[in-house]
Amino acid sequence: MKTKILKKAFWAVTLLFFISSGVQSQNIKALVGGTMIDGFGGPPLRNSVIIIENDRIKEIGQVGTLAIPSGAEVISTEGMSVLPGLWDMHVHLMLNGHSNYTHWDSTYIDIFESVIMPSSAHQLLMAGVTSARELGAPLEASINVRDRINKGEIPGPTVYVSGPFIQKKPYPRTEEFRWGVNGVQDARNKVKILVDAGVDVIKLIDQDEMTFEEAKAVVDEAHKYGKPVVGHSHRPDEIRVGLKIGIDCFEHTGLSSAPEYPADILEMIKERTAKMNMGPLFWTPTVEGLYNYEYMRNNPEKLDDPSWHLDLPDSIIRDIRASLRYPGRMPYFQLTPVRKPTLEKKINQLKDAGVVLMIGTDSGIPMKFHSQSTWNELDVWVNEFGFDPMLTIKAATYWPSVAMRVDQDYGTISEGKYADIIAVRGDVLRYISLLQNVDMVIKHGKRVK
């Protein structure tokens, strides 16, 4: 009797071992054969092998030198470029390309959290964007959508949110996502509310319309709690004030029609970038929307791309389509033909002054869909401005993770980091536009496309 009991116990333990071994092997993946771009900017690794265990990268090597664990799920990346998941450092999940902000906000604000923002997040993920910075939406919706993504309840990139903009005075009927400040203490209080709610970053706009003390109070309070501050940089005085108060990252280059940055601003930027103890000065130029407007106006076929329909009800799709019926009539873009020629000059001025440029798109603005914006930005940098493809990819992978202070976990394909990896068939360093159709997306070790 005792022998039978021991035998049963032995086989139970053995069965449990094999079951647990099977579960463990299912959590190991091997990406084999592709040309790996790790995000640091060095030469690609040919015939790469990337071992993923659970949600993190365990080992990296090459075919023939790195053994593939027994039982691992082998995914061939032969003939593919393999690179870190992309970051988009300036998205608006509450927007989805509609031409009329007032109509959109008043009609759909009650379903931003339940429909619009989750749809935008899913579209970004399917486009190969595994991390994104959301810069401007109602506070509760921003936090809840971010947290639902992090819990795996809805698909989307890892999102870092600002919640509402902080500015001197909100525009009419935008108070849900634009907060005004009235005095230094009010500025500090507004930042504290955002910090206590759990935002990842503070967004400042129209800082040149505040008193200097109010603007500085926003930055000081944010830094007190370890939160980076991003600031609009459309107008020269926005930049001047922003540099004086210590903004960490500037947004945009294009809504001023000035042909170049004034000399005094460039000197201020150079002084700031020379202060190594302060770290890099980051800038997200968001040039794609302005640069490509005239092409989209004249060649509107891209507006029919069904990729931006993902998770949106038919009624909203029809509404967006109707709003884009006459793209040449949009007030938002009427000054674009004057501003477009300034973009390349300004972005090169920033680069030459030592600024660290990052990929961001303003995705969600009129005619700019989350399924398309990010690759379009990379395409303009490389094919229109002549930027090195490797530098451009680094601006969409490594540098954003540094700016958001999460480079210990994200931004590159390296051991110990989360397995956020995308792959496209072909040589992305030769043809950056291949990123318009990402073949494979892995987020936190799970293949989602």
Summary of the structure (lengths in Angstrom):
residues: 449
radius of gyration: 23.5
end to end distance: 54.0
largest distance: 93.0
contacts: 1572
relative contact order: 0.16
helix: 44%
strand: 18%
